[in-house]
Each structure stands twice: as C-alpha cells, then as structure tokens.
C-alpha cells in the first residue's frame, strides 16, 4: 500500500482590508457597495435594488429590507441584519455612513 503524500505548504488567508482599500481620494461609494454586498451576501440585483428607505439604522448596525429576491418570487420580502464590523476599514455600516455623509444623503 502507498503512503499518504507529504503535506504541502500552509494556506495563507489574506485579510479583507487589502481588497477594499482604495487609492487616494476615491469615492466612498465603491467601498460601501462592496462591503455591504459582501457582509449581507447580496446578489447584484438585490444590492442595486436597495433604496434609502430600505436601510433602517439600529444600535447594533443596520437592517436591510429586501423587497424581492431570486429566492422570493412572490415578493414577500425579507430583512437582513447587518452588524457593525470589528475593524473600521471593513465595517459595512461605517462605510455606508461615510458614503451617505460624503454625498449629502440624509
């Protein structure tokens, strides 16, 4: 019988911060969209369908109201809790707040 192969080098997991840093004075919108979409596991169609009225601030973060999704063909809707992140750079709630403030959106 053959023996098991020797284990390979360990897998290094990169931190998310590297993937969301934007150079210079870029708009906070791309960061907010990326972080909210990732944290809430939203499909592109769900992310772009969100309106300001679909965002409800709560002490723990935000609640997103999805009016319709691919898995909800009847349009009953659902709510997704979006908690504050542990790190300022990767917190979807802070990123969304920064975008709204920069754009002058109430």
Residue pairs with C-beta under 8 A, 6 or more apart in sequence:
16 38
16 90
17 87
17 89
17 90
20 31
20 34
20 35
20 89
20 90
21 89
22 30
22 31
27 99
27 102
28 95
28 98
28 99
28 102
29 99
29 103
31 95
31 98
31 99
32 92
32 95
32 96
32 98
32 99
33 47
35 85
35 90
35 91
35 92
35 95
35 96
36 42
36 47
36 64
36 82
36 92
36 95
36 96
37 44
37 47
38 92
39 82
39 85
39 92
40 64
40 80
40 82
40 92
42 64
42 66
42 80
43 69
43 70
45 69
45 70
46 66
46 69
46 70
49 66
49 67
49 68
50 64
50 66
52 105
52 106
53 65
54 64
54 65
54 66
54 67
55 62
55 63
55 64
55 65
55 96
56 62
56 63
56 64
56 65
58 81
60 81
60 83
60 84
61 81
61 82
61 83
61 84
61 92
61 93
62 81
62 82
62 92
62 93
62 96
63 79
63 80
63 81
63 82
64 79
64 80
64 82
65 77
65 78
65 79
66 72
66 77
66 78
66 79
66 80
67 75
67 77
68 75
68 77
69 78
72 78
82 92
82 93
83 93
84 91
84 93
84 94
85 91
85 92
85 93
85 94
88 94
99 105
100 106
